[in-house]
């Protein structure tokens, strides 16, 4: 059994929708490969993730918003809390990243990449950055509905991680 852990944080709903789509995509990929019973997908909010969850995962997906030019506070707190308890114990595991952003997202992606480099994780693909264009305080804080095309890209990312984990299982 391979375990995929999806860690997410969302303030306005966008990253939560993307994370749920990643989980659906991972499960769909396992079904399409005929390996549905070989993949366990766990979708957990960042504040509820403990180091043991990370240690038990064979692969990891992270999904969070960019806030003030960096990773959201709750997601950063997850990394701060779990970083040292798992360091040198998860090297080589594949990961993927999705960022929900207004107009940029690159800084949050770079910040997460540095953390994952420290954990010696292996990026399965470049980060997925979905921009919604929000620039005013009202637009930034408003609840979001993620467009179907962006959810499809999130599902593809989940499917890619699932296929990466299940490669060689047939």
Secondary structure by P-SEA (a helix, b strand, c coil): cbbbbbbbccccaaaaaaaaaaaaaaaaaaaaacccccbbbbbbccccccaaaaaaccbbbbbbbbccccccaaaaaaaaacccccccccccccbbbbbbccccaaaaaaaaaaaaaaacccccccbbbbbcccccccccccbbbbcaaaaaaaaaaaaaaaaaaacccc
